Every structure is written in C-alpha cells, then in structure tokens.
Amino acid sequence: MPPEIVTTRRNPGQGSTTTRPGTPKIHEANDSLFEHVAWLYAFCREHVFRDDTERIISTLWPNGPPALGTELIELGCGPGFYSRRLAQRFPHISVIGADRSANQLAWARTRAAGWGSQNCAFERVNVLELPFCDGRFQVLIASRLFTVLPNQACAVSEIFRVLKSGGRCFIAEPRYSLWASIPLIAMWFLAKSTHFRNGYREPHKARVFSADAFRELFATQPWKSIRAWQDGRYQYALCEKR
C-alpha cells in the first residue's frame, strides 16, 4: 500500500503554501527504484536514451534563442540531462529541474556543478502536485515522464496550470512498450538482487500511448494549439497555452 502523501502548493501570486492531505510526502517517498538504483537510470539517461537537445531547441525556438529572463522547467528531470544542457546553451535563461527522487537530483546537482552552471537549479517535487504558482513558466519540457506516472491526466493539468499564457510545453515519450521498459526491467532485476524490501511503486512495464491516445491526453486541456508527431521509437507533442 503506498505511503500517505502530503504535498504543499503555493497560492497563486503568494509566497505562502497550503497543505493538501492525501498525497505522498516526498521526503518520505523512499519506495522508489529511482532512489535505490539511481545510478542505473542515470547511466541509461546519459548513454542509452535518445538525446533530443537539438530537437527541443529547434522546436521551441525556431526563430532564434529564447528571450532574456525566460523561465524553463523540466519535469521528471532525473539526473538533469536536458536541464544542464539547456542551461549551458542559454546562460541568459533560468532553468529548474524537478523530480521526486532525491538521489536522481543528487546526480543532477553534482553534474551541474561540474559544468559550472550558474542558471540551473533542482527541486524535489511531486509532478502531480507542483508547488509553483499559476502561470509561472514560459517553457516546460518533459521526456519519458508519462511512462511511470499513475495519473497522466493530472500531470497534464498541472503542466497547463504552471505555464504562462502563450507558454509552451515540449513532451517526448517512447512509442514501444518493450523498448521503454528496458530501464524498468533492469532496475527491478537489480533491486530484487540487492534489496530485501521490494515494494516499489514503479510498474514492471512502462506505459506507452498510441498516437491517438497521446494527442487525446493533451486535448483534456484548452490549449491554443496542439501538435503531435512521431519519429522512430519516440513521439512528441508541442502545446501552446492561450
């Protein structure tokens, strides 16, 4: 049975927070594969998964670099692969990498420090209950986020909420279950070999979407525009808020 969850949300436009019962305390969420075998997922993200950095840049900013002061957040950042690269490429923007796993964020902070990034920070959050005010970010990115989420529609609602009017999100998801499940299978195998308690919350198999279901997921919010497309083993969505 999952642990009790309690998160905080900042009231829009205010610095205070309110507590909502019934959602996991992220500081007690130690039942995750991403905590116990963090290095394995970090290795996959760095060396196995597709690098979409150039695709992200050309899709989000086809006419030139982002404006000075742009705030960007990466949800489910893991070891901060894209957060670090975008912060280094555009030192005039502010980047936040957000993830629920403390150990993944430790990897991210260590690598960002090694790169000398001054405009990149990392925060531990529950992506289903983001602790950011409405309309804060101009840009949001997420890669392989929905493969392990229990409530994808809630995540899309939160994505929509924290984007400014005119803000855009770029989402990348694997298309094939077997390929997408390889990291989970490897982490489950290693965890079962090295830990006695294996009540982890991640599924054994990654969740993937058909092309229609992928687009319909984002259509649950009143976006100004939604563009969805496929390329090899991945599919992508670019949504703009009214």
Secondary structure, DSSP 8 states (H G I E B T S, - for coil): ------EEEE-TT-S-EEEETTS--GGG----HHHHTHHHHHHHHHHTS---HHHHHHHH-TTSS--TT-EEEEET-TTTHHHHHHHHH-TTSEEEEEES-HHHHHHHHHHHHHHT-SSEEEEE--TTS--S-TT-EEEEEEES-TTS-S-HHHHHHHHHHHEEEEEEEEEEEES-HHHHHHHHHHHHHHHHHH-S----SS-SS-----HHHHHHHHTTS--SEEEEEEETTEEEEEEE--
